[in-house]
Amino acid sequence: MTDQGTKVNTRALALDFLLETAEKGGYSHVVMRGMLEKYQYLDKKERAFLTRLSEGTLERMLELDAIIDKFSKVPVKKMKPVIRNLLRLSVYQLKYMDQIPDSAVCNEAVKLAQKKGFSSLKGFVNGVLRNIARELPNVKFEDLSIQYSTPRWIVDQWISEYGEEKAARMLADQYQEKPTTIRVNLSKISREALTERLKKEGVQVQAVEDVDCALAISGYDYLRALTSFREGLFQVQDVSSMKAALAADPKEGDNCIDVCAAPGGKSLHLAELLHGTGMVEARDLTEYKVGLIQDNIDRTGAKNIQAVQMDATVLDEASVKKADVVLADLPCSGLGVLSKKTDLKYRMTPEQQEELVDLQQRILSVVWQYVKPGGTLVYSTCTVHKEENEGNVDWFLENYPFTLKEQIQMLPGVDAWDGFFIAKLERKRND
């Protein structure tokens, strides 16, 4: 673990990751990206170990805490943050990383406790971990919330909405290893040609059967190190997300508005489907988010798209009845993408869900006005919560002059891709 004369302890980095996310509220994907960029000189094996240990511990946190509480006289919640998270990442190794000997896990934890200034607690750390290592095969939990480290209210909601069998499959899906899916920039390169480019860059590539612009990739180290990525030949995007723009089905010359567009993947997809004609206005609320969209526009070289800072809850009079297509992929609870956003399940609450339903309805009550008579509104979310999805569509159809053309709810673990909802609505022509 040495580079540039500096020894890097990946377990210490994993502990820092947990302290930033589980204790200080940092977003896991942001913290991990920053860490990998800072330590990009680590070899591929070390980076993979760091990522798996950090994110694996975070996503299994409720289960790990339940195990620790069985063997510790001090409850997890009352422990010092360093000790609490050191035990979590150590128990994760004991249970889920079989290639690491139990003795090494315990010894490294004791060393790390000392290094962090907790020499007085090294006996406690050692004792708890050795007891857990010895008894772990006998520890079983029947509770789905603990089994899948998912807050009970989410488990109960999914069982209520989808039944216990589907709910269990959805819960299990967050732990399945999946390849990265990418959307080929067909305005620059064919899927076949990009496949060959990626293979030459050492990437494993597989075509996605039902979407002709999609590939699944794996075996790469650092995405931004790929020349094909820097040249804008592809965009990282889940297949279920690609289907939103495909559902919109814009025609050449169409005027399209994406009202909550950052980081711009769906907007760019719309622009590609227009084959260089028409215009896509990719809007979002903050300068930062608009900057993310612009970065992707610049990287891909798309010309028929512009990034605009605008609040989707405020009516833009100039856009009324001007859009052939409005894409409203709105802020949501995100419970369909737990496999990608490790910590989202701990952040979301039922109260926040209700607030999001209200926000979605406020946005929809504004942006429908941009659709021309006969035009298309696509409403989409990356959640599986029925009130945010089918419930909002029912509410919308009761209040506004649209007809429902298509509606699909994809479920993680049940369908092939992320959990995602898409409703295609057409504005009545006589309106």
N, C-alpha and C positions, 0 to 999 in steps of 0.2 A: 504494500500500500504506500509506495514511495514514489514521489515525483518532485523534480526540481529541488531535491534535497529535503523535502518536507514529508513527514509521515502523516498520513491522514487516517484517522480512526473512523471508519464508516458507521460503527455503532454509536459513536459520539455524535456524528452528524444526524443519525436517525433520532437520537434523543433530542437534539436541538429542534428537529422538525416537529416532534410531538409537543415540545414546550411552546413552539410558535403557533401550532394549530389547536391542539386540545386544550391548552391553558390560556393562550392570548387571543384566540379567535381568528388567527390568520387563515386565509383560504388555502386549502391543501395544494391545489394545482398551481397557485401563485408561488407559494413557499418552495415547492418541489422544483418548479421551473427555475427559480432564482438560484437554488442550491446546485442544480445540475449545470447551470451556466457558469457559476462560480468555480465549480470543480470539474469542468469539462475535460481536464487533463487526466482524470482518473480513467483507468481502462474499462472496457465494456463490462467485464464481469463485476467489478466493484460498483459501477453505476447501477447495474441490474440488482445487485444485493441491496444497495442503499434504497432504491425505489421500492423493492418488494418489502423490505423490513419496515420502512416508514409507513407506506400506504397500507400494507397488510395489517399492521398493528392498529392504525387508526380505524380501518373499516371493521375490525373485530373487537373494538374496544369494550363494548358492553359484555361480551362473553369473557374477555380477559379479566375484566373487573370482577365478574361473578366467580371466576376460578380463584383469583387472588383472595377474595373475601372468605373463601372456604378455608384458607390455610394461614391467614394473617389475623393476629389479635387486634391489630390496628386496621379499621376499615379503610378501604381505598380512598374514600372521600376525605379522610382526615390526615392522610399522608402528605409529606412535603412534595411539591410538584415534581421535583427531580426524581425522588424515590418512586413515586407513583408511576411515572412514565418509564423509568428504568425497569421496573418490574413488568409493566405491560409489554415492552418490546422483548424482554427476556422470556416471558411466558409464551409470546407469539412464536419465538424461535423453538422453544421446547415442543410446542404442539404442531406447528405448521412447517418447520424447516428441519426435516429429518436428517439432512446431511450433516448437521452441526451436532457434535457430541454434547450430551447434557452437561458434562463436566466443564466443557469450554464455555457454554452459555453462562453457567454459574460463576466461573472464574473471571470472565470478561465483565460481568455485571459488578462484581466486587471491586475490580480494578477501576471501573468507570465511576462507581460511588466514591471511591477515594479521590480520583482525579477531580471530581466535582465538589470536593470539600466536605464529604459526608463519611469520613473514616469511622466516626462513632457508630454509624448505622450499617457498616459492612457485615457485621455478624447477623443482623436482622435480615438483610438482603440475601445473604448466603443461606440462612436457615429456611426462609420462606421458599426460595427457589428449589432447594434440594428436596423439601417436602413435596412440593408440586411435581417435580420431576419424577419422584418415586410413585406418587399416587395418581398422576394424570390419566393413565389408561382407565381408571375406575370412575372418573368424573363425567357424568352425563347430565344433560339438561333437556327436559321435555318441552319447556317453554319456547315457542317459536321466536319470541322477542330476543331471548338470550342466545338461542341457537344461531340466529342470523344477525345478531348485534344490531337490531333495528328497533327504534322506540316503539313501545307497545301500541300507541295510538295509531301509528302507520299500519302495523300488523292487523289491528282490529278493523281499520278502515278497508284494507284490501280484502280481508275475509268477508266483510259485509257486502262489498261491491262485486267481488269476483268469485267468492267461494274459497274454502280452505285449500283445495287441491291447487288451483291456479295461484293463489296467494303464496303458497309454499314454493312453487316454481319461480315466481317473480322474486321472492326473497333470495332464493339460491342463486339466481342469475347474477347478482352483483359480485359474486366471487368467481365467476367463470373467466378464464383467460381468453381474450379475444384479440384478433388482429386489428390493426388500425385501418379504418376504411378511408379511402380518398376518392375525390371526384376529379376525374381527368379534365383538364382545360382543353376541351375539344376544339376551341378556336385556335389553339397553338399546336396540338399534337394528337394523334390518334391513340386509342387505348392500347393497341398492339405495339406502337412505337414507344410509348411511355413504359410499357412492360419491359421491353428490351433495355431501355435506358436504366431503369431501376435495377434490373438484374446485373447490369455492368457495374452499378454502384454497390453491389453486394447485398441487395434487398431481396427477400423472398416475396413473390407476387402471385396473387391468385385473382382471376376474374370473378366478379359477382354476377351470377347468372341472370337475375331478373332486372338489372339496371345497367344499361350499356355504357354508362359513363363512370362506373364504379370499379375500383380495385380494392382488394384487401392486401395489406402489406405487413410484414413482420421481419424480425432479424436485423433491423437497422439499429444504430446506436443513438445518433443525435440527429433529429429531423432537419435542423437548420444547416447541418453539415452536408446535406444532399444537394448537389448542384441543381438537380431537377426541381427541387422545392424552391430554391432561391431564384430560379428562372421563371417561376410562376406556372409550371407545367401541371400542377395539381393543387388542390385544396383539401385539407383534412376535414372530413365531414361524414357523419354517420349516414348510412343508406336511408334510414327512416326520415332523416332531415332532407335528403335530396328529393324525396317524394313530394315535399311541399311545393317546390318549384315545378316539378313535373305535373302535379295536380293543377297548378295554375294554367299550364299549357299556353303561354303567351304566343301570339302570332307576330310575324315580322312586321315591324313598324309600330307595335304597341307601345303605349305609354304606361309604365309600371311604377308603383310606389310601394316600397317596403318600409313600413312605419316604425319598426323596432329592429333595425337591421344588424347591429354590431354582433360579431366582427365582420359580417358581410358575405358569408358563404352562400346564403340563399339568394341574395341580391346578385352576386356574380353569376350564379347559376342561371337566374332569369336573363341576365345580359347575354350569356352564351346561347341560350335558347332563342334569343332574338337574332342570332347570327350577325351581330354587328349593327343591326338596324334599331330603330326606336330609341327609347331612353328608359333607364331605371334610376329612380331617385331613391337612394339608400339613406334613410333618416334615422337619427337616434338623438337621445336627450342631451348628452354631455359632450364637451369638446374631446375628452379622452376617448369615448366610444367612437365618435366620428373619426378620430385619428386612427383607430384600429381598422375601421373600414377603409380609410384612405391608404393605409399601408398595404392592405391586400389588393386594392385596386392598382396601386403602383407596381406591386410585385407581379401581378398577372398581366398588366398592360392593357386591361379592358378600356375601351374608349366610350362605349355607350352607357356609361354609368357615372353618377356623381354622388358624393357624400355630402349630406346636409344636416346641420344641427337643428333639430326641431322637437318640440314637446308634442307627443302623440295625443295627449289629452286636450290640447288646445286646437280649435278649428283653424285650418289654413284656408281662408276664403278663396285664394287663388287656385286651389286644387279641386274645388267642388265640381263634380261631374266631369273631371278631366282625365281620369285614369281608366284604362282598359282592364288593368289588373291591380288590385291592392292585396299585398301580402301582409297579414297581421299575425306574425309569429310572436306572441305576447309574453311578457314576464309571467312566470308560473312557478308552481312549487317544485318543479324539476324532478319529481319522484320516478320518472321513467328512465333517468340516466344515472342511477346510483352507482353503477359500475364504473362510471367515468368521474363522478364528483363524489369522492369518498366521504366527505364530511357533511354533505348536504342534509342527510337524514337527521343529524344531530342539531342542525340549525333551524330547520323548519318546525313550525308549531301549527296546531289546528287554527289558532287565531290568525296567524299569518296567511294561512290558506284562504280563510274567509276574506281577509283584506285583499288578497290577490284576485279573487272572484270579482270583488267590487271594482278593482283597478281595470281588469279585463273588460268589464261591462262599460266602464267610463270611456275607455279607448275605443271600443267598438261603436259606442253611441256617437262618436265623432267621425271616425275614419270611413264609415260606410258611405258618407256623403261624397267622398272622392270618386266613387265608382260610377262610371257612366251607366245609363240605362242599358241593360243587356250585358254589362261588364261583369267581371268576376272578383269576388272577395274570397281569399283563402285564409281561414282562421286556423292556426296551429299552435300546439304547445308540446313541450317535452315532458308531460306528466301523464299519469294514469288516473287522476282524481276526477270522478265523473262530474262533479259539480262545476269544475273548471272547464270541462270538455262538452259532453252531451248536454249538460245542464245549461251552459252558456248558449249553445246553439238553439235550444228550445226557447230560451228567453229572447234571443235575437230575432228569431222568426216570428215570434208573437208581436214584436214591436217595430220591425222595419220591413220594407218592401222587397224581400228576397225569397228565393226558393232554394231548397237544399238539393244540390246535384249529386253530391257524393260525401260520404262520411266514413272514416276508418279510425279505429283505435288499435294501435299496435302495443302489445304487452311484452315486457322483457321476460325471457325464459319461456314464453308461450309462442311468440313469433320470433323470426330470425334475428331481428335487430333491436335497437333501443326501444323503450316505451315512447310512443309518440302518437299524437292525435292530429288529424287533418279533416277539416270540413270545407268543401268547395261550395260556395253560395253564388247564385246569379241574381243580379238586380233585375227586377221586373221591368220590361221594356216600356210599359205604359205609365210608368211612374214619372 
